[in-house]
Amino acid sequence: MTDQGDPSITRSDPSLTDADEVARALAVDPATGLTTAEVARRLAEHGPNELRSTRTNPLWRRILAQFTDPLIILLLVAVVISVVAWIVEGAHGWPIDAVVIGAIIILNAVLGLVQEARAEQAVAALSVMTRAQSTVLRDGELHTVASAELVPGDILVLGEGDQVGADGRLLRASALRIAEASLTGESEAVEKSAATLTAQVPLGDRLDMVYKGTAVARGTGRAVVTETGMTTEMGAIATMLDETREEPTPLQQEVSRIGRVLGRVVIVIALVVMLALALIEGINSPSDFVTILLLGVSLAVAAVPEGLPAILSVVLALGVQRMAKRNAVVKQLSSVETLGSASVICTDKTGTLTTNQMTIERIVTASGTVDLSGAGYAPIGRAAVDGRPLEPGALRTEAQIVLGAGALANDAQLAEHDGVWEIEGDPTEAAFLVAAHKLAGIVEATAQYGRIGDVPFTSERKMMSTVHRRADGSTVVLSKGAPDVLLERCTRVRVGDDVVPLDGARRAAALADIEALSQAAYRTLGVAYREAPEFGSLDQGGDVADPDESHERDLVYAGAVGIIDPPRPEVPPAIAEAHRAGVRVIMITGDHPATAARIAADLGIVEPGRATALTGTQLDQLDDAAFAQAVRDISVFARVAPEHKLRIVDALQADRLVVAMTGDGVNDAPALKSADIGIAMGITGTEVTKEAANMVLADDDFATIVEAVREGRVIFDNIRKFLRYLLYSNTGEVLTVFFGVVFAGVLGLSDASTDSIVLPLLATQILWINLVTDSAPALAMGVDPEIDDVMARPPRGLHERAIDGRMWAGIVTTGVTLAVITLLTIDVFLAGGVIPGGTDSVDVARTAGFTTLVFAQLAAAFVARSATSSAFHGLFSNRWLVGAFVLGVVLQVLVVSWPPLQVAFGTASLDWQHWVWCAVAATAVIWVDEIRKAFVRASDRRRAASGGGNARGGGTGVRDAGRALADGDGPRHPSSIA
């Protein structure tokens, strides 16, 4: 279809135009939708159905942004001063200092651009994984497409939980209610109608329209798309927003705070060092002034880890990509740091803790009980009695009849696709199809039955029946439904090969068996049958009425089954791991309290003897104080409403706990948005829930949440690792220069040169150290594998400092060690000083000290991987860090040995004795830290022995009171097929 109709109608107000007229104006047939070719043409004309995002900065702006950092500006000033001094002194040769500093500035900018690009690519990849979907009618068939591909004229098919992908005029609506709070601020969902409005009304009152970004709260409908992208009402709002400023996360705030504190401290130190040099050595020429100024600027740059924000973004982005590979799609980089702090996981039951595949586990008949193994829809398992295989006899015959009749009185289908068993229809009915494969002979026997009629299930009757013809021409009525309802229609019972009257005693026994199943939290269904000769002439074309309720009489009771949605096998170990990590797990479900309690006990959420659940009705009876206490004590909540979920999350957060909340339905969205980490189900979750969530589970598996918590903790540990390392290095550089200037006379530096100002390290050497030892090792530590057992400690509080007192102690110790071994190296090779015997020039001694500091900082990267574990633990487990170490060593050898770099960085060639000393002296940073960590571990053991440390494992707050608040009675509800 290529006719464009009359677009003026849709440009005015389609709410005032008849729906069919709107469709004609958009040249679309509501019965078939647009053709694929026409969609492609319109998509090219109108563009993708997306809101205009923040404009990407052009390359020149991003390059310029790399030079706006205050420290980089300081370096640029230093370049200008160096060039001016070079000109004043006659412009002889090359302005080496200016060239080297300029090259370092450019290299720094390139590194920053690359790091930013990697972070942007990671976020872009995640946005593709979480993009919204819409159901449309095209070429006469339903298709699920990305909402960005919608075009004007598309026929939107709306269902409960869907996010409306574009603005549209309703064609029809059935009990359709749309949540439009995101657009109009209206808290209540709006009931929609396809009836044409008679007058222009405000946006919130246009009942025959649906709008992009809103959500279907209830009902179904179809609409023809009238506007897409920036021409939608949501797009109109977007055009009014110039730019949304994202608030920095707590971690980003702390990194900025660290930078500011260090900046102030180092500026003071730099000024002190510059002043001391000026007073002690004097300024005799412009060159001396430039030397002092460059040293001060270099100290400031060396001490403040200006690359932290870029490295932080890259590390978070890489961590998020690793999570995505494990089926945890984190939508925002900032959520990663919160994930590692989760102290409570509130989770739904169905599909998350359980397989969401109803399974028959038990059959009860007149002769006993049969247990069926296997879980889910794969027809694999066996029948057993008290752990022994089911032998031929009365019980086996009865079990075969129960499963065979249940499989025939059935509207579901079971099929295998690419090795995966899938069902169509009601999961409870499908459970019979699966179970029938677990007893030999049933599938073959049921194949001889042909279905000739049925009495459908209704919620009022709570049962269904089907009529079947056997191969011999006889007919039979097969019924299944709520056992108590079914028993009322039964007059006989099957016992082995016989049918006997269903007297009072046998009826009572059957009811007792059903009650026992219910007490064990099984969903129960009964099965019955009777011979039906009245249908015998159907194949001869006789005038026999269709089956109805009158045929559900004088039934023979065969038995009942216990059905349950079994726990996922991987969940109990995951919950045990969460408890070991001090993370409490709370089940919040709409299921029956006894079922919830049973599953919670099976999974290890609560102890079996204390498996009680609190219902939403009981929660409503509590005041705020009692509610808060109940949330502290109870870990299983059943029959809850959306407001209960939100209130539970709020109560937990009031106790300063970091809450992760799972959900899949529209009614879960408020709780997900309120939680610190909202987790949506990727398979069963609605678009609204995914939109409200911070993280999407691609596999709907609880174990993935626990793995995400682990990954979040590892990522935060890695952030602390490179923070620790950068501060080790920068502190060492500052202290080296500071003590080298203050104790220049003691070290022999003042007497070893005729220069007016002699420094332990040149400004260009400091900048080189910053370039070689900072970026590559820090980035490598961002992907460091787990060194310490991150799940063996309690959750980190949101307001806990990333750099605590213990880390500061390590920073000071390592920084002092770096400075001492560097200055001792200079003293060893320099004539005079504390250690006699040195014969080298100041250039050689300084080069040896420079090399020792570089080697020691590279070695410190392995030291910084853990606050307590030895540096030799998993020494080669991070190949990127090993590679960064080797690269740093190679570059240092080049800067010392290659003449062009010798000139640029003021180095001199070293002989083998120098190299050996530098390598051995650099290891001192490892041995000193090993001693410090040994004391730390001993202190931790003493604290743990005295009970003063943090409790580890056990599941913080995992307890249930088992009070009268909890529902202690088993379920007495009738089961149904629907």
C-alpha positions, 0 to 999 in steps of 0.5 A: 500500500503506497497511498498516503491518504490525508495526513492533515487529519492526523496532524490536527487532532485524531482524537476528534476523528473517527478511528476508521477515518484516521486509518484511511488517512494513514492509508492502512487496513486495520485488518491486515496492517502495513506491508513490509515494503511500506514499513521500510519506505515510511521508516526511511521517510519518518526516521526511527521512532526514538526520542532525540538523545543528547547530542554527541559532542563532535571529536574536536570538542572531545579532544579539547575536553582532554585539555581542560583539567586544571592539572593539564592546564598547569602542564600547558603553563609549564610548557609556555614557561619552558619555551619562554626561558629557552628563548630568553637563554638564546634558543639553542638546540631544542626546548627538551623540557617543553617537547617532552611535557607536550608529548606527554600531554598529547599521549594523555589526551589520546589515552583519555579519548580511547578510554571514553570511547570504550565506556561509550561503546559498552553503554551503547551495547547495553542499551541495544540489549534492553530496548523496548519491543512492540507487537504490531500487525503487518502483512496480516500477521502479528510480529514483535519488533523493536519499538524504534521501528514503528512507523505512522500507520502501524497497527499496535496490538496492546496487552497487559504489561506492554509499554505503548511504543508510539502515539496512536488512535484506538481502534478497539479496546477491551477493559483497557486501562493505561497508566499515564503518570509518566506523561500527565502525572495522573496517578490512577490508570485511565480507562480507555475507549475507542469512541470518538471524542466530541470536543477537544480536551486536555491530554489526560482526558483523551480517552480514545488515544494512547501515547508513547512511554505510557503503560498498559495496566489492564485489558487489551486493545488495538491502535493505529500509530499516528505519531512517532519519535519526536512528534509524539507527546513524549517527544514534545516534552523532550524538546523542552529539556536541553540537558539532563544532568546526572547526579554523580554516584557516591563512589564518583563523589568520593573519587572527586573528594579524594582528588580535591584533598590530594590536590590541596595537600600536594599544592601545599607540598609543591609550594613548600618544596619550591620555596625551600629550593629557592631559599636553599639553592637560590635562583641564579638564572631564568633556567633555575626558575623554570626548573623549580617551577616545572618541578612544582607543577610535576609534583602536583600532576604526579600526586593527583590521579587525574586519570581516575574518572576515565579509568573508573568509567572503563572498569565499570563498563567492562564489569557490566559487560562481564555481567551481561555475559552472565545474563545480568544486564545492568542498564546503568554503570552507576548501579554496579557499585550499589550491587556489591553493597546489596544486603537484602534480596527481595525475590518473587517465587515463580520463575525466579526461585522455581522453574515455573514449570508445574510438575506432578510429584505425587500420585495418591490412589486407593492403594497408596502413594507413588512418587515421581522424580524429575522436574520441569517439562522434560519427560524424564523421571521414574515412579517409586514407592518409598524410594523403591521402583514401582512394581506391577500391581494394584497401585501401578494400575491405579497410577496409570489410570490417573495419569492416562485419564489426566493426559487425555482430559487435556487441552495442552500440548507438549513438544520438543524443539531443538532439544528443549521441551516446551508446552502450549496451554495451561501448565497444570494440564501439561504436567499430566502430559509430562508425567504420562511419559514416566510410567511405561505403557501410558503414552501408547495406551492413550494413543488408542483414544479419539476425542469426540467431545468435551465439557470445558472448564469454568471457574464456577464448576472447577472441573472439566470433562472430555469424551473419548472413543476407544479403538473397539468403538466404546466410549468413556467420559474422563474428568479432572478437577478440584478433588472435593468437587470431583468426589461429589460426582463420584459413586465408585472408586477404582481399586486395582482391577476392580471398581467398588462402591465409594462408601463413607470410609473410602470417601473419608480416606480419599479426602484425608489423602488430599488434605495431606497433599495440601498440607505438603503445599501441593496443588491438588487435582482429582481424576475420575471416569465412567463408561459412556455408552450413550455416545456409542452411536455418534460415529453413525451420525446419530442425533446425540446431544453434545456432552454437558454437565449432565454427563458428569455423574456416577463417576469412578474416582481414580485418585489425585495428584500433587502438583508443584512448581519445583525449585530450580536446582541451582537456587539452594546453593545460590541462597546458601552463598548469599547467606554466607555473604551476609545477604538476607533473602526474602520471598515475596509472592502472591502464592498461597502461604503454605506453598510459599513456606514449603518452597522457602524451607526447601530452598534454605531461605528459612529453617524447615522448622520455622517455615512460616509465612505472613500474608498481606491480610495480616500485614494490613492489621499491623501498625507501622512499628509492628510492620517494621518488626515483622519485616525484620523477623519474617522472611516469607510473605504470601498473598501480597498486593503491590502496596505491600511490596513497596511498603516492605522495601521501604521498611527495609531501607528505613533500617539502612539496608541496601535492597535488591528487588525482583519483579516481572509484572506491572504491579512490581514496578513501584517496588522496583523503582523504590528499591536500591537495585530493581531487577526485572525478569528478562523472559517473563517481565513486562516492558514496564518492569524492565523500564523501571529496573536497574538490572534485567535478568536475561534468564529469570534465574535467582542464581544470576542475582547472587552472581551479579552481587559477587561480580559487583563486589569484585568490581568494587574491590578492583576499583579499590585496588587501582585506587590503592595502587595509584595512591601508592605510586603518587605518594611515593613520587611526592615523598621522593622529591620532598625528602630528596630536596630536604635531605639533598645535603645528607644524600650528597646531591648538593656536593655532587654537581656544579649545577645551582639546583640539583634534584633527586628526579627531574620534572620530565622523569616524574611525568614519565613515571606517571605515564608509564606506571599509572594507566596500564597497570591501573586498567589491568587491575580493573579486570583483576580476578577475585583474589580475596573471597568477596562472599566471605564478608558482610555487605559494604554499607553505602556510606562506607569509605572506599579508602578507609583507615587501613588503606591509608596506613598501607598507602603511607607505608608503601609510599615511604618505602618507595621514597626510601629505596629510591633515595637510598639507591641514589645515595649508594651510587653517588659519592658522599652521602650516608652510604660511602663508596659511590663513584658515579655521577649525579646523572647516573645515580639519579637515573638509577634512582629513577629506574628503581622507583619505576620498577618498585611502582610496577611491583607495587601493582601486585602488592595493591591487589589485596589489602590482606592476601600475599602478593604471591597469591595468584601472582600470574592470574591476571595476564593483563597485569603481567603484560602491563608490568613487562611493558613498563619494564621494557619502556624503562629500559628504552628511556635509559638506554636509547640516546634520543630518550636519554636526551629527552628525559635526562637519563644516563646509561647504566651497567649491569651492576646498576640494573641488578641493584635497581631490580633487587631494591625494587622488591623491597616494596613487596617484602615490607608489605608482606610484613605489614599484611602478616601483622594485619592478618594476625590482628584480624585473627585475634579480633575474630577469636575475641568475637569483635569482628564482623559476623561472616556468613549465616545470612544477616537477619535470616530468621522467622519468628513463627509467631501468631502473625504467621499463617501456620495452617496448611492450605484448604483451597480447592485446586483448579485447572485454569 
